[in-house]
Amino acid sequence: MNYVVLMETIVKIIAIICGIGLPILIVWLDNRKKINETNQRTQIVMSALEKNPNLDVEELVKKMAPMQKKTLLKEKLLTKLLWGGIIAFLGTALIVFCIVQGIIGGMPTEVLQIFSLIGAVLLGVGIAFLVNYYVGKKMLAKEMEAEQAKLLEQA
């Protein structure tokens, strides 16, 4: 068998495993983890009910539930601003790189076209995040003030 054909076949098999097998494995492992956590909670509740039948199940489940950090609206908006800035900068940098390489002539035009397309997509996504930030900031101003007042009352 030809060595080149064998290597191409091995590369294709590895690409199929990485592209199809790995995502399936990740989803399966995540689902197994959730199922195991649910089963453990169920066993704890059942054993608690066996020991004390007058137990308030809802209160026990609330205590057992993992505490999720509540993110403020302002934090969510600032995260969108951050990602919008990063992605827009990457897209702009990639487009500028392609323009410079096109002038210099250091890369084939097909590669420059692909990089330019990727840069344009990144720039568009970054601009979308930035627009989402500014629109959200304007629309959610009252909600953010109410949230801030509620935090000050709790402190």
C-alpha distance (Angstrom), angle and dihedral (degrees) to the residues before:
residue distance angle dihedral
M1 . . .
N2 3.75 . .
Y3 3.81 114.4 .
V4 3.83 93.7 -138.6
V5 3.82 92.9 52.8
L6 3.80 90.2 48.5
M7 3.79 92.1 51.4
E8 3.81 92.3 47.2
T9 3.81 89.8 50.8
I10 3.80 91.7 50.1
V11 3.81 91.0 49.3
K12 3.82 90.7 50.4
I13 3.80 91.7 49.6
I14 3.80 91.3 49.8
A15 3.82 90.6 48.4
I16 3.83 90.9 50.9
I17 3.80 91.4 48.7
C18 3.82 92.1 49.0
G19 3.80 94.7 42.4
I20 3.79 99.7 43.0
G21 3.79 111.1 11.8
L22 3.78 99.2 46.3
P23 3.84 97.1 52.7
I24 3.81 90.4 46.7
L25 3.81 90.3 50.6
I26 3.82 92.1 48.8
V27 3.82 92.7 50.8
W28 3.81 91.5 45.9
L29 3.82 92.6 50.4
D30 3.81 91.7 47.7
N31 3.81 91.5 50.7
R32 3.81 91.1 48.1
K33 3.80 90.1 52.0
K34 3.81 91.8 51.9
I35 3.81 91.9 47.0
N36 3.82 91.5 50.0
E37 3.82 92.0 49.2
T38 3.81 90.7 50.0
N39 3.81 91.6 48.7
Q40 3.81 91.7 49.8
R41 3.81 91.8 50.7
T42 3.79 90.1 48.2
Q43 3.81 91.5 51.8
I44 3.81 91.5 49.1
V45 3.82 92.3 50.2
M46 3.81 92.1 46.6
S47 3.80 93.3 50.1
A48 3.82 90.9 46.2
L49 3.81 90.0 51.4
E50 3.81 90.8 49.5
K51 3.80 91.1 53.9
N52 3.81 96.0 41.0
P53 3.82 116.0 19.0
N54 3.83 92.1 -177.0
L55 3.83 92.2 62.2
D56 3.80 119.4 128.7
V57 3.81 102.1 -119.8
E58 3.81 96.1 -166.6
E59 3.79 92.1 55.6
L60 3.81 91.5 48.1
V61 3.80 92.2 49.8
K62 3.81 91.2 49.2
K63 3.81 89.9 52.2
M64 3.80 91.4 48.2
A65 3.79 95.1 47.6
P66 3.78 112.5 102.7
M67 3.76 112.0 -104.6
Q68 3.77 109.6 -112.4
K69 3.75 117.3 -155.1
K70 3.76 109.0 -119.5
T71 3.77 109.0 -134.3
L72 3.75 117.4 -148.0
L73 3.79 122.2 -124.8
K74 3.77 89.7 -115.3
E75 3.81 90.9 54.7
K76 3.79 91.3 50.3
L77 3.79 91.4 50.0
L78 3.80 92.4 47.4
T79 3.80 89.4 50.9
K80 3.80 89.2 54.4
L81 3.80 89.6 49.1
L82 3.80 90.8 50.3
W83 3.82 94.9 49.0
G84 3.78 91.6 42.4
G85 3.78 91.1 54.1
I86 3.80 93.9 46.0
I87 3.80 95.9 46.8
A88 3.81 94.1 42.9
F89 3.81 89.8 50.0
L90 3.82 91.5 50.2
G91 3.80 91.4 49.0
T92 3.79 92.4 48.2
A93 3.80 91.8 46.8
L94 3.81 91.4 50.4
I95 3.81 92.4 49.5
V96 3.82 91.6 48.0
F97 3.80 89.4 48.3
C98 3.81 90.3 52.9
I99 3.81 91.9 48.4
V100 3.82 91.5 50.5
Q101 3.80 92.2 46.4
G102 3.80 90.0 48.0
I103 3.81 90.7 54.0
I104 3.80 93.4 44.8
G105 3.80 93.3 41.4
G106 3.79 95.5 -137.3
M107 3.80 98.2 136.3
P108 3.80 135.8 44.6
T109 3.79 114.5 -95.1
E110 3.84 93.2 -121.1
V111 3.79 91.0 59.1
L112 3.80 91.1 45.9
Q113 3.81 90.6 51.4
I114 3.80 91.6 51.7
F115 3.82 92.1 47.5
S116 3.80 90.6 46.5
L117 3.80 90.5 52.4
I118 3.80 91.4 49.0
G119 3.81 89.8 48.0
A120 3.81 91.5 49.9
V121 3.82 91.1 50.5
L122 3.82 91.5 48.4
L123 3.79 91.0 47.8
G124 3.81 90.8 50.0
V125 3.80 92.7 49.7
G126 3.81 90.8 47.2
I127 3.80 91.9 50.4
A128 3.82 89.3 48.2
F129 3.82 90.2 54.5
L130 3.80 90.8 48.4
V131 3.82 92.5 48.9
N132 3.81 89.0 47.5
Y133 3.82 89.1 52.9
Y134 3.81 95.1 50.8
V135 3.81 94.4 43.3
G136 3.81 91.2 45.9
K137 3.80 90.9 48.1
K138 3.79 90.9 53.5
M139 3.82 96.0 43.3
L140 3.80 97.6 42.3
A141 3.81 98.7 43.7
K142 3.82 93.7 109.5
E143 3.81 92.9 45.6
M144 3.81 91.1 50.4
E145 3.82 90.9 50.8
A146 3.81 90.6 50.0
E147 3.80 90.7 48.0
Q148 3.81 90.7 49.8
A149 3.82 91.0 49.5
K150 3.80 90.4 49.7
L151 3.81 90.8 51.9
L152 3.80 91.0 49.9
E153 3.80 90.4 51.1
Q154 3.81 91.4 52.2
A155 3.82 93.0 49.3
